[in-house]
Amino acid sequence: MTSIRKENKRSARPFRIRPISILVAGLALGASGAMHAQESRSAAELQADLQKANAEIQNLKRELERSRGNTPAPTATQVPAAAREEIVETAPATQTLDSVVVRSRRQLEKLHDVPVSISVVSGSELAREQASDFEAITKRLGNITFNQNNTRGSSLSVRGLGRRGFTETQDPSVGLIVDGVPYGLAQLGNFDFYDVQSVEVARGPQGTLQGKGASAGAITINSKGPSFAPSADLELTYGQRETVLLKGALGGPIVDDLLAWRGSFVVNNQRGYYTVGDDTGKELDTMYNRNRVSARTQFLLTPSADFNAKLSLDIQPRAAQLQNGLTNFTEVPLRYANGSLVDPSGTGSRSRLNRSWFANRSFNYNTFINSVVRDGRVYQNETQGQLASSNGAVAELNYNLNDTHTLTSITGFRQYSFQARNDEGTPFDISKLGGGSVFYNQTTQEVRLTGKPSKLVDYQTGLFLMRTEDEIESRSSYGADAGAWFANNAQYATLVGSAGTNVGAGRSLATDALSGLYKWGEQYVKTFSKAIYGQANLHLTDNLTVTAGLRIGTEARSTTQLNSLRNLGYGAALNPVSVRVDGSGGSTSLGGFNSVAYTTANVANGTAGNLVGSNSAAQLAQANSIAQKYYGVATYAELSAAQKAQVAAAKAVRASQIGTLVNQVRSDYKDQLHSAVLSPKYRINDDITAYASWQYGEKSGAALVVNGIPTTVKPERTNAYELGVKTFLLNKTLTLNADVFLMDIKNYQQTVVAVDDFATQDNIRNGIANPTAYTSIQGNVAKVQVSGVEVDAAYNGIPFTSFRVAASYNDARYKDFKNAGKPSELAYLSNPFIDRSGDRLGEAPFWTANLSGEYRRPVLGDKVFHASFTTAYIGKTNTDELISSYAWVPDHATTDLAIGLGHHKGSYDVTFVAKNAFNDTAHEKGWASYTPYPYPRWYGIVFSGRL
């Protein structure tokens, strides 16, 4: 009865071929023409293929009708997932930009009609060269870069804006939207993407159309959805470094015309290029290996012509893979930029590793620092794979209120976890259980109303709610070599190097000072975001359209911090007397005894380590226990001045790593945020459209706790101006889109240097002559400006061949940044910070370019030969947020290649793929370290098939 009523309702309306069906038909015919252009085939064969293509077009058209009924001018939210996916899926791999559909926008808009800077890459373009993660995807989109780190610390940048460190209290500048759900953290997407329909990047502030606002841009990833047309795809890749990559997708109707499904998965296993081993030659693991399994199941329900629902469930279970720790030590420069000697206190890696403590254990420093270059070996003993997982669910409901309005609800839930166990970068027993953990979940609810009440106006308005909870744990635990590693030269000499008969006791003190000490920290971050938004297109004439939008939202954020000692280890008697635990001056006793601090002056005058002030009986007992344990005398008073100096040195080493403790300190932030857009667009003729746009966006501030002091970060405010033109040239064989832009950002959020009130008060209490202390924190740069030019083009005027290019010139500079941190070569400066006004931002190259091409030609009857390449060029850039002169990486390019042969309908295919084919080795450099490019040349063969 349900199907009969549904058919009656549909049959009551006249049959109309809607614009979306025309688009599908045009794309399918384009694919058919490319497939059957072989002149040697007979007319009968060509006619038969044409009939098959027409039948496929009719099937697609009927599926669109069956999925949602006959309503005019369908929008993105009106078309069910099944229909939306087919639109781009039927496009040939050589499609030009004019045929690309932008699906994250309010309507199904062609790229040519969108009055902002935007780029789109199809899933087929990504698949042809195995582009499945941010590192690979961003190489195929213009003016967006991926800042490589581990799965927690990486980030995306658009126009040079967006780099962030390891902080969950700060929103990303570049938003990430996956299948309609905005992600509160960019790292939620740092996994393999699979069964992808398309990827889009929009530049400039976002937020008046949908989801969560973003101040620099947004990247939208759309997965293929369920369909009533049965399908099955399978792909197997076998390649270098023991790579086995298996992908699959299966779907079709469960109940005809009512319920469809699609299931997809990926299994990705691969050894990394770099080997982790200890100093004995034992192999422990490999760096940047892959160990990932992901799966997604989707269901599409179409109970009536006016209502459809899609449910999506996905899972990426916890798996261990090494995505950090590759940074390698290099020779520390001998002098600072002013010529003064480096490292007089002996805290650099060269000084530490050349100490007898390490050098006498069959350790060669020169071999160690060149190991990655020489044999691809990283010497570490505690690094283990990061355990990361991501699971989620999305429910999308679409209801056609009438022929002009559609109501959409998208409910999303996402969980993410991350756990790392890190090493300090040596094969010695220094760091144990180091690293951190993240446990994150978010819930989002969005309701949109889309309407086109007249030819004059169409609009979309909505309500967005988002709640997140994030628990971040940090761990610092120390081994038997930690005391010798963290001691400065003077402390080390006192303990080990020149103590005469006290060498044994000094070595024991150096061992026990930190061995077994375990410091644990936690941040609990909560956010609640609410926003209403709306955007409308006012069609003033056939050629002139003005787009205007506004977003108003509120943010409520809180951060609670706790740092405590979980285990005192072997050196409890060497504890400080007490440490402060909050900004009000509160402190907690650690049970240590009062004694004169270790300084070179106190050592020289013989007072270092002397008991001072009032010590309780328990404190005196602690001091006496040290005298008995390390020197074999009954009381502390019996120790010589040299012995007391050793105790003072051990206490100083321990206190430096205990640092400050924090006891449940909370910081709160509340604000109202706004976004806006105003963009007139004028169609000069059918081939040329010009536009101007003003986009305004605000990125939420943050609540922080810095060493026990609650503090906040100001919101980031961006005004973006853009002039652009979108054209079809050379009889529509060349699509050329170009724009010039200017972005002014106030209170840009990044790491800055600020006074550390907590440490300053401690210094005052301890009588330090120059007590003011500084620390690097998340903060604000007063003003940043970015300007440049972007070009996005495609050409298909050569038979069987297509090319795409995205190029940009990008000048991102600090306009007012007087509290920047000092890079290492400027550490000699007495000021705690420097003025970076006028300098370029890190990770913001002047030039970037992405060039890709594909050749597809029918051969051997129903076969297709295909070859493709993608080259990503990045100009000279600085990889250090502090803009160190040592961190410049020269311009470089990476190229991926593919060549294969398959059936013209995709029934089977064999492709050879080479990633980074010319083995680009550009790498991040630093003052005393470098990080090699983590993905050297790789090649493999891909077998795929489709039913």
Secondary structure, 3 states (H helix, E strand, C coil): CHHHHHHHHHHCCCCCCCHHHHHHHHHHHHHHHHHCCCCCCCHHHHHHHHHHHHHHHHHHHHHHHHHHCCCCCCCCCCCCHHHHHHHHHCCCCCCCHHHCEECCCCCCEEHHHCCCCEEEEEHHHHHCCCCCCHHHHHHHCCCEEEECCCCCCCEEEECCECCCCCCCCCCCCEEEEECCEEECCHHHHCCCCCCEEEEEEEECCECCCCCCCECCEEEEEEECCCCCCCEEEEEEEEECCCEEEEEEEEEEEEECCCEEEEEEEEEEEECCCEEEECCCCCEEEEECCEEEEEEEEEEEEEEECCEEEEEEEEEEEEEEECCCCCCEECCCCCECCCCCECCCCCCCHHHHHCCHHHHCCCCCHHHHHCHHHHHCEEECCCCEEEEEEEEEEEEEEEEECCCCEEEEEEEEEEEEEEEEEECCCCCCCCEEEEEEEEEEEEEEEEEEEEECCCCCEEEEEEEEEEEEEEEEEEEEEECCCHHHHHCCHHHHHHHHHCCHHHHHHHHHHHHHCCCCEEEEEEEEEEEEEEEEEEEEEEECCCCEEEEEEEEEEEEEEEEEEEEEEEEEHHHHHHCCCEEECCCCCCEEECCCCCECCCCHHHHHCCCCCCECCCCCHHHHHHHHHHHHHHHCCCCHHHCCHHHHHHHHHHHHHHHHHHCCCEEEEEEEEEEEEEEEEEEEEEEEECCEEEEEEEEEEEECCEEEEECCEEEEECCEEEEEEEEEEEEEECCCCEEEEEEEEEEEEEEEEEEEEEECHHHHHHHHHCCCCCCCCEEEEEEEEEEEEEEEEEEEEEECCCCCEEEEEEEEEEEEEEEECCCECCCHHHCCCCCCCECCCCCECCCCCCEEEEEEEEEEEEECCCEEEEEEEEEEEECCEECCCCCCCCCEECCEEEEEEEEEEEECCCCEEEEEEEECCCCCCCCEECCCEEECCCCCCEEEEEEEEEC
